[in-house]
Amino acid sequence: MKLFPYGHATHPQWEMAAALVLAQLRGYLSLPAYASSPTLALLYITDHYAAQAQEILDHLSAELPFITDWSGTVGVGIASNNVEYFDEPALAVMLCELPHDHYRVFSGVSPLPPANAGVFTAHTALVHADAATPDVAELIAEMAERTESGYVFGGLASSRSRTVQFALSGHGNLKGQGAACGVFSGGLSGVAFARDTSGGMGLMSRVTQGCWPVSNTYEITACDANVVIELDGLPALEVLLADLGVSLEQPREALAKVRTTLVGLSHDADLPNDVARQRSGQFGAEVMVRHLIGLDPTRKGIAIADVASIGMKLAFCERNAEAARADLVRICAEIREELEPEELTLEVATALNLPEAQSAPHPARRIAGAIYVSCSGRGGPHFGAPSAELQIVRRALGDVPLVGFFAGGEIARNHLYGYTGVLTVFTAAE
């Protein structure tokens, strides 16, 4: 297994940050354990560099002429192995060594063909999207339908200035890509990956939630668009106030509590039963967390940031750092357990159990690289210290190449999530 070269840096001038990243990439490219012939680059920048996005892509493309394909986006924060860059100018790059016929870069000018089109069959896809795009959630679901697995992963670009995406292909490009400049605003872009039937490189993805349920599970029995009117046949507003232990007769206290409350929804599967949730203290990937955006005293309803439908399951919840930490450790452990061989030699077992400072990438982990997309409301500030979230990933997953960004909404399966993290790893054969 060859590891993916990667680099990250912060500097007020993008040229200096790019120079630091290029130095790291070239250093890794010269090492025998790292891929020497990558062709696909993933590029993430913070919004401080958004205005210079085209210059950055042009410069990196010129300095790395062997990279034929580029994909990425902007975030209010970006991530790499063991580090987060929030509210500072920074960029991160990872170079992926994949067969040209196993992936395709797509964008608005070069959309991904349907799964049955016969041009390129996508098994899954990394998706970057602009939150301002109309019906973005529906477009994400439609994108998932264009893949064999029905599973896509990624996130919504987040920026306090210009929102940009990178999508450029110079090899095996889809129709329409040739004349594109590589920097886009609006719509969806990303990289589609084919199923590797040879057993070489694969992808594994997990969703981690960051909220703690604070109520029982209810069924929506009456609703109107985004207003939930009844839960289990009872007025939704009365159920909410009872669960939170507040009353509208004391509006200041009630509104303060309501503002910190979110709702966990399930469109196509039941929420975990109450006993299981109370034991685990967290939601599963079937739950989508949405904001509670208003109260409707006239109809005794509650307004949520999604369209409700009768039969959906709903539970009230709140953000919780401990639940988020435990669930993040859980998904990393699941990935490691699935990838590590059942029988370990003494050498391999020793390498895998070294302390964090010595946890260099090891072939037994079978991870060539990773992509981590987290909510812009998570990160170090939510976990208690700078870079704390990515440090948790490193301790749990090991010291592996990683890039990513902090999004305005996270994409996994065929849904748009909130307050979650989506970890995806490139896996190599045993």
C-alpha positions as CSV (number, residue, x, y, z in Angstrom):
1,M,0.0,0.0,0.0
2,K,1.3,3.5,-0.9
3,L,0.3,6.4,1.3
4,F,-1.1,9.6,-0.3
5,P,1.3,12.6,-0.1
6,Y,-0.3,15.5,1.6
7,G,0.6,19.0,2.9
8,H,-1.0,21.9,4.8
9,A,0.1,25.4,5.8
10,T,-1.1,28.8,7.0
11,H,0.3,32.1,6.0
12,P,-1.1,35.6,5.3
13,Q,0.2,35.4,1.7
14,W,-1.2,32.4,-0.3
15,E,2.1,32.2,-2.2
16,M,4.0,31.4,0.9
17,A,1.4,28.8,2.1
18,A,1.5,27.2,-1.3
19,A,5.3,27.0,-1.2
20,L,5.2,25.3,2.2
21,V,2.6,22.8,1.0
22,L,4.6,22.0,-2.1
23,A,7.7,21.4,-0.1
24,Q,5.8,18.9,2.1
25,L,4.3,17.2,-1.0
26,R,7.7,16.8,-2.7
27,G,9.2,15.5,0.5
28,Y,6.5,12.8,0.7
29,L,6.8,12.0,-3.0
30,S,10.4,11.1,-2.5
31,L,9.7,8.6,0.3
32,P,9.3,4.9,-0.7
33,A,6.2,4.4,1.5
34,Y,4.3,7.2,-0.4
35,A,2.7,7.2,-3.8
36,S,5.1,8.4,-6.5
37,S,2.7,8.7,-9.4
38,P,-0.5,10.4,-8.1
39,T,-2.9,12.0,-10.6
40,L,-5.8,13.3,-8.5
41,A,-5.4,16.2,-6.1
42,L,-7.9,17.3,-3.4
43,L,-7.6,21.0,-2.6
44,Y,-9.2,22.8,0.4
45,I,-8.7,26.5,1.2
46,T,-10.1,28.7,4.0
47,D,-12.3,31.6,2.9
48,H,-9.4,34.1,3.5
49,Y,-8.0,32.8,0.1
50,A,-11.4,32.6,-1.7
51,A,-10.7,35.7,-3.9
52,Q,-7.4,34.1,-5.0
53,A,-8.9,30.7,-5.7
54,Q,-8.1,30.7,-9.5
55,E,-4.5,31.9,-8.9
56,I,-4.0,29.2,-6.3
57,L,-5.2,26.5,-8.6
58,D,-3.2,27.8,-11.6
59,H,0.0,28.0,-9.5
60,L,-0.4,24.5,-7.9
61,S,-1.3,23.0,-11.3
62,A,1.9,24.5,-12.8
63,E,4.1,23.3,-10.0
64,L,2.5,19.8,-10.1
65,P,2.2,19.1,-13.8
66,F,1.7,15.3,-13.3
67,I,-1.6,16.0,-11.5
68,T,-4.2,15.9,-14.1
69,D,-7.3,16.2,-12.0
70,W,-8.3,18.6,-9.2
71,S,-11.3,18.8,-6.9
72,G,-12.0,20.7,-3.7
73,T,-13.8,23.7,-2.1
74,V,-13.6,26.5,0.5
75,G,-14.5,26.4,4.2
76,V,-14.5,28.7,7.1
77,G,-12.0,26.1,8.4
78,I,-10.0,23.3,6.9
79,A,-8.6,20.2,8.3
80,S,-5.5,18.0,7.9
81,N,-3.9,15.2,10.0
82,N,-4.0,16.3,13.6
83,V,-4.7,20.0,12.9
84,E,-7.5,22.4,12.2
85,Y,-7.2,25.9,10.7
86,F,-10.1,28.2,11.7
87,D,-10.4,31.9,11.0
88,E,-6.9,32.0,9.4
89,P,-5.6,31.8,5.8
90,A,-4.7,28.2,5.1
91,L,-4.8,25.5,2.4
92,A,-4.4,21.7,2.4
93,V,-3.7,19.3,-0.5
94,M,-3.7,15.5,-0.8
95,L,-2.4,13.7,-3.9
96,C,-4.3,10.5,-4.6
97,E,-2.8,7.7,-6.7
98,L,-5.8,6.0,-8.4
99,P,-6.2,4.4,-11.8
100,H,-7.5,7.0,-14.3
101,D,-10.4,4.8,-15.3
102,H,-11.5,4.5,-11.6
103,Y,-12.6,8.1,-11.1
104,R,-14.1,11.1,-12.9
105,V,-14.2,14.8,-11.9
106,F,-17.6,16.3,-12.4
107,S,-19.1,19.8,-12.2
108,G,-21.9,22.0,-13.5
109,V,-20.3,22.1,-17.0
110,S,-19.5,18.4,-16.9
111,P,-22.2,16.6,-14.9
112,L,-22.0,13.0,-13.8
113,P,-23.9,10.8,-16.2
114,P,-26.7,8.5,-14.9
115,A,-25.7,5.1,-13.5
116,N,-27.1,3.3,-16.5
117,A,-25.6,5.7,-19.2
118,G,-22.8,3.3,-20.0
119,V,-20.1,6.1,-20.1
120,F,-18.8,5.8,-16.6
121,T,-20.4,3.9,-13.8
122,A,-19.9,5.6,-10.4
123,H,-20.1,3.5,-7.3
124,T,-19.9,6.5,-4.9
125,A,-18.9,10.1,-5.1
126,L,-17.2,12.9,-3.1
127,V,-19.6,15.9,-3.5
128,H,-19.0,19.6,-2.8
129,A,-22.0,21.8,-3.0
130,D,-23.0,25.5,-2.7
131,A,-25.6,26.0,0.0
132,A,-27.2,28.8,-2.0
133,T,-28.1,26.4,-4.8
134,P,-31.9,26.0,-5.0
135,D,-33.1,22.6,-3.8
136,V,-29.6,21.5,-2.9
137,A,-30.9,18.7,-0.7
138,E,-32.9,17.3,-3.6
139,L,-29.9,17.6,-5.9
140,I,-27.8,15.6,-3.4
141,A,-30.4,12.9,-3.4
142,E,-30.5,12.9,-7.2
143,M,-26.7,12.7,-7.3
144,A,-26.8,9.6,-5.0
145,E,-29.2,8.0,-7.5
146,R,-26.5,8.3,-10.2
147,T,-24.2,6.0,-8.2
148,E,-24.4,2.2,-7.8
149,S,-24.3,2.3,-4.1
150,G,-26.7,5.2,-3.6
151,Y,-24.1,6.6,-1.2
152,V,-22.3,9.9,-1.6
153,F,-20.2,11.9,0.9
154,G,-18.9,15.4,1.3
155,G,-20.3,18.8,2.4
156,L,-21.6,22.3,1.6
157,A,-18.9,24.9,1.0
158,S,-18.8,27.5,3.8
159,S,-17.5,31.0,3.4
160,R,-17.9,34.5,4.8
161,S,-17.0,35.9,1.4
162,R,-16.9,34.1,-2.0
163,T,-18.0,30.5,-2.2
164,V,-15.9,28.5,-4.7
165,Q,-15.4,24.9,-5.8
166,F,-12.5,23.4,-7.6
167,A,-13.2,20.9,-10.4
168,L,-10.7,20.4,-13.2
169,S,-9.9,17.3,-15.3
170,G,-7.2,16.9,-17.9
171,H,-7.4,13.1,-18.3
172,G,-10.4,11.1,-19.3
173,N,-12.5,14.2,-18.7
174,L,-16.2,14.1,-19.1
175,K,-17.7,16.1,-22.0
176,G,-17.6,19.8,-21.5
177,Q,-14.8,19.9,-19.0
178,G,-12.0,20.8,-21.4
179,A,-12.7,24.5,-21.7
180,A,-13.4,25.0,-18.0
181,C,-11.1,27.1,-15.8
182,G,-11.5,24.8,-12.8
183,V,-13.0,27.3,-10.3
184,F,-16.8,27.4,-10.0
185,S,-19.5,29.1,-7.9
186,G,-22.9,27.4,-7.3
187,G,-24.2,24.0,-8.0
188,L,-22.4,20.7,-7.3
189,S,-19.0,19.3,-8.1
190,G,-16.7,16.6,-7.0
191,V,-15.2,13.2,-7.8
192,A,-17.0,10.0,-8.7
193,F,-15.3,6.7,-7.9
194,A,-15.9,3.4,-9.7
195,R,-16.0,0.1,-7.9
196,D,-12.6,-1.5,-7.9
197,T,-13.4,-5.1,-8.9
198,S,-9.7,-6.0,-8.8
199,G,-9.7,-5.7,-5.0
200,G,-7.1,-2.9,-5.1
201,M,-8.3,0.5,-3.7
202,G,-11.7,0.9,-2.0
203,L,-13.6,3.5,0.0
204,M,-15.1,3.2,3.5
205,S,-17.3,6.0,5.0
206,R,-18.9,6.6,8.4
207,V,-21.1,9.4,9.9
208,T,-20.7,10.7,13.4
209,Q,-23.3,12.6,15.2
210,G,-22.7,15.4,17.6
211,C,-26.1,15.7,19.5
212,W,-27.6,14.2,22.6
213,P,-31.3,13.2,22.6
214,V,-33.2,14.9,25.5
215,S,-36.7,13.4,24.9
216,N,-38.6,10.3,23.9
217,T,-39.1,9.4,20.3
218,Y,-42.4,10.6,18.8
219,E,-44.2,10.1,15.6
220,I,-45.4,13.1,13.6
221,T,-49.2,12.7,13.3
222,A,-50.1,16.1,11.9
223,C,-48.0,18.7,10.0
224,D,-48.1,21.5,7.5
225,A,-44.9,21.9,5.4
226,N,-42.2,22.7,8.0
227,V,-44.6,23.1,10.9
228,V,-45.1,20.0,13.1
229,I,-48.6,20.3,14.6
230,E,-49.0,17.0,16.5
231,L,-46.6,14.4,18.0
232,D,-48.2,11.1,18.9
233,G,-51.6,12.8,18.6
234,L,-50.7,15.6,21.1
235,P,-50.1,19.3,20.3
236,A,-46.4,19.5,19.4
237,L,-45.8,22.7,21.2
238,E,-47.1,21.3,24.5
239,V,-44.9,18.2,24.0
240,L,-41.9,20.3,23.5
241,L,-42.5,22.5,26.5
242,A,-43.2,19.5,28.7
243,D,-40.0,17.8,27.6
244,L,-37.9,20.9,28.2
245,G,-39.6,21.6,31.5
246,V,-40.5,25.2,30.6
247,S,-43.7,27.3,30.2
248,L,-44.6,30.2,28.0
249,E,-45.8,32.0,31.1
250,Q,-42.1,32.6,31.7
251,P,-41.1,33.5,28.1
252,R,-37.5,34.5,28.8
253,E,-36.6,31.2,30.3
254,A,-38.6,29.3,27.8
255,L,-37.1,30.9,24.8
256,A,-33.5,30.6,26.2
257,K,-34.1,26.8,26.5
258,V,-35.8,26.5,23.1
259,R,-32.9,28.3,21.3
260,T,-30.5,25.5,22.5
261,T,-32.8,22.7,21.3
262,L,-32.7,20.9,18.0
263,V,-34.7,18.1,16.5
264,G,-33.5,14.7,15.3
265,L,-35.6,13.5,12.3
266,S,-35.7,10.2,10.5
267,H,-37.2,10.1,7.0
268,D,-36.8,6.4,6.1
269,A,-36.1,4.5,9.3
270,D,-37.1,4.5,12.9
271,L,-35.1,6.4,15.4
272,P,-33.4,4.0,17.8
273,N,-35.7,2.9,20.7
274,D,-35.5,4.9,23.9
275,V,-33.6,2.2,25.9
276,A,-30.9,1.9,23.2
277,R,-30.6,5.7,22.9
278,Q,-30.4,6.2,26.6
279,R,-27.6,3.6,26.8
280,S,-25.6,4.9,23.9
281,G,-26.4,8.6,24.5
282,Q,-26.2,9.4,20.8
283,F,-28.1,9.2,17.5
284,G,-27.2,6.9,14.6
285,A,-26.6,7.8,10.9
286,E,-30.3,7.4,10.2
287,V,-31.0,10.6,12.1
288,M,-30.8,14.1,10.6
289,V,-30.5,17.0,13.0
290,R,-32.3,20.2,12.1
291,H,-32.8,23.6,13.7
292,L,-36.0,24.4,15.6
293,I,-36.7,27.7,14.0
294,G,-40.0,28.9,15.5
295,L,-43.1,28.3,17.6
296,D,-46.7,28.5,16.4
297,P,-48.9,29.2,19.4
298,T,-52.1,29.5,17.3
299,R,-51.8,25.9,16.0
300,K,-49.8,24.7,19.0
301,G,-47.1,23.6,16.6
302,I,-43.3,24.0,16.2
303,A,-41.4,25.0,13.0
304,I,-38.4,23.1,12.0
305,A,-35.7,23.7,9.3
306,D,-37.0,20.8,7.0
307,V,-40.2,19.7,5.4
308,A,-42.1,17.4,7.8
309,S,-44.3,14.5,6.8
310,I,-46.8,12.3,8.7
311,G,-45.1,9.1,9.9
312,M,-41.7,10.6,10.4
313,K,-40.0,10.1,13.7
314,L,-38.8,13.0,15.8
315,A,-36.8,13.5,19.0
316,F,-35.7,16.7,20.7
317,C,-31.9,17.0,21.2
318,E,-29.1,19.3,22.0
319,R,-25.4,19.6,21.1
320,N,-23.2,17.7,23.4
321,A,-19.4,17.6,23.3
322,E,-19.0,14.3,25.2
323,A,-21.5,12.6,22.9
324,A,-19.8,13.9,19.9
325,R,-16.4,12.8,21.2
326,A,-17.6,9.3,22.0
327,D,-19.3,8.8,18.7
328,L,-16.2,10.1,16.8
329,V,-14.0,7.6,18.6
330,R,-16.6,4.9,17.8
331,I,-16.6,5.4,14.0
332,C,-12.8,5.5,13.9
333,A,-12.6,2.2,15.9
334,E,-15.2,0.6,13.5
335,I,-13.0,1.5,10.5
336,R,-9.8,0.2,12.2
337,E,-11.4,-3.0,13.3
338,E,-12.8,-3.7,9.8
339,L,-9.5,-3.0,8.1
340,E,-7.0,-4.6,10.4
341,P,-6.3,-8.3,9.9
342,E,-7.9,-10.8,12.3
343,E,-4.5,-12.4,13.1
344,L,-1.6,-10.1,13.8
345,T,2.1,-10.9,13.8
346,L,4.0,-9.6,16.8
347,E,5.6,-6.9,14.6
348,V,2.3,-5.7,13.3
349,A,0.6,-5.8,16.7
350,T,3.4,-3.8,18.2
351,A,3.3,-1.2,15.5
352,L,-0.5,-0.7,15.8
353,N,-0.3,-0.2,19.6
354,L,2.4,2.3,19.7
355,P,1.6,5.6,21.6
356,E,0.3,8.5,19.6
357,A,3.7,10.2,19.2
358,Q,5.0,7.1,17.4
359,S,1.9,6.0,15.6
360,A,3.3,6.3,12.1
361,P,1.2,4.9,9.2
362,H,1.5,1.2,9.0
363,P,0.5,-1.1,6.1
364,A,-1.6,-3.2,8.5
365,R,-4.1,-0.3,8.8
366,R,-4.6,-0.5,5.0
367,I,-5.5,3.3,4.9
368,A,-3.8,5.2,2.1
369,G,-5.5,8.5,3.0
370,A,-8.7,10.0,4.5
371,I,-11.2,12.8,3.9
372,Y,-12.9,14.4,6.9
373,V,-15.8,16.8,6.5
374,S,-17.1,18.3,9.8
375,C,-19.7,20.8,10.7
376,S,-18.4,24.4,11.0
377,G,-20.1,24.5,14.4
378,R,-17.8,21.6,15.6
379,G,-14.0,21.6,15.5
380,G,-11.7,22.5,18.4
381,P,-14.0,25.1,19.9
382,H,-16.8,22.5,20.4
383,F,-14.4,19.8,21.7
384,G,-12.6,22.1,24.1
385,A,-9.3,23.0,22.6
386,P,-7.7,24.1,19.3
387,S,-7.5,21.2,16.8
388,A,-9.2,18.9,19.4
389,E,-11.5,17.2,16.9
390,L,-8.7,16.2,14.5
391,Q,-6.5,15.1,17.4
392,I,-9.3,12.7,18.4
393,V,-9.3,11.3,14.8
394,R,-5.5,10.9,14.8
395,R,-5.5,9.1,18.2
396,A,-8.3,6.8,17.2
397,L,-7.5,6.1,13.5
398,G,-3.7,6.5,13.6
399,D,-1.3,8.8,11.9
400,V,-2.7,8.7,8.3
401,P,-2.7,11.3,5.5
402,L,-5.9,13.4,5.8
403,V,-7.5,16.5,4.4
404,G,-10.9,18.0,4.7
405,F,-13.0,21.1,5.6
406,F,-15.6,22.5,7.9
407,A,-18.9,22.7,6.1
408,G,-22.2,24.5,6.2
409,G,-23.9,21.1,6.0
410,E,-22.5,17.5,5.7
411,I,-23.4,15.0,3.0
412,A,-23.6,11.3,3.6
413,R,-25.7,8.5,2.1
414,N,-28.3,10.6,0.1
415,H,-29.0,13.1,2.8
416,L,-27.8,16.5,4.0
417,Y,-26.9,16.5,7.7
418,G,-26.1,19.1,10.3
419,Y,-23.7,19.0,13.4
420,T,-22.1,15.8,12.1
421,G,-18.7,14.6,10.8
422,V,-18.3,12.4,7.8
423,L,-15.0,10.4,7.7
424,T,-14.1,8.6,4.5
425,V,-10.9,6.5,4.0
426,F,-9.2,5.2,0.9
427,T,-8.5,1.5,1.7
428,A,-5.9,-0.8,0.1
429,A,-6.2,-4.6,-0.3
430,E,-4.7,-6.8,2.4
